[in-house]
Amino acid sequence: MSNESIDYQGILEEILEEVQPFFGKGKNADYIPVLAEVPGDKFGMAVRTIDGREFSIGDAKESFSIQSISKLFTLMQVLGFSDCDIWSRVGREPSGTAFNSLVQLEYEKGIPRNPFINAGALVITDIINSRSADASRRIDDYYRLLSGNPQNRVDEVVATSERNHGFRNAALANLMCSFGNIHSPIPEVLEVYFRQCALTTSCIDLARAVLPLACAGYSSFAGQQILSAREAKRINALLLTCGLYDAVGSFAYRVGLPAKSGVGGGIVAVLPQHLTVAVWSPELDRYGNSLVGAQALELFTTKTGLSIF
């Protein structure tokens, strides 16, 4: 089946019907209390093809908290710093442990396994903070550039909730600092990190924002080359092996796409040279990934016959 002949809208409508039995089987993130208040039956999904067609269902236009999906965009941003060897400070291997675990970090002397676990993302945030007088605004502006939506902004209520309950992230930052792997003042790094996780987005915005990963680094919304083709390829490899924490193998087996999740219930995935797809449903599985969202993406690749495998 060719990409052009696929009835994406019809398939999305089928998925909306078929995921209904999975609602109520997951649980909203509650360690950030404001996320627990989001209705669990929310569901949206959007597809963007590289030739500019868009398809969506449900709550695809509704804003939600980007959370750890922001780690993808800060990594993309840092890869644009030509004078920075980030891989001397962050690894490129799957973690095999929870996204906020301290155990592995202690054992490996403050070098996070990859940029998509919390410790790795804190190092990436530290790099941006050390190169900008206003790192939060720099991150926000970058995401707005990629999504083409100037309305994507920090939700101050979510940011406050993150800040008031960010004890484990503070522990991660302090542990890495003890090994010399955090260079900025820890309160600054944490504040920037909490605010980047509190960005608002929608499925449609996410599908647009990751277009550089499907288009050899080029963004039609930004109208510019965001990454080199080589960098886009390497980020996709990291997404496939590290993007869904310690459930990444199961997700690759079920879905077959490079992807990044967040505890706000979003998942964004990429099929290079074809399309991007984003889904949002706030109830999570035990690994911190959207339960209904993962099921929807499995149905999508099964029905379309499109995956990297």
Summary of the structure (lengths in Angstrom):
residues: 309
radius of gyration: 17.9
end to end distance: 14.7
largest distance: 55.6
contacts: 1127
relative contact order: 0.19
helix: 48%
strand: 13%
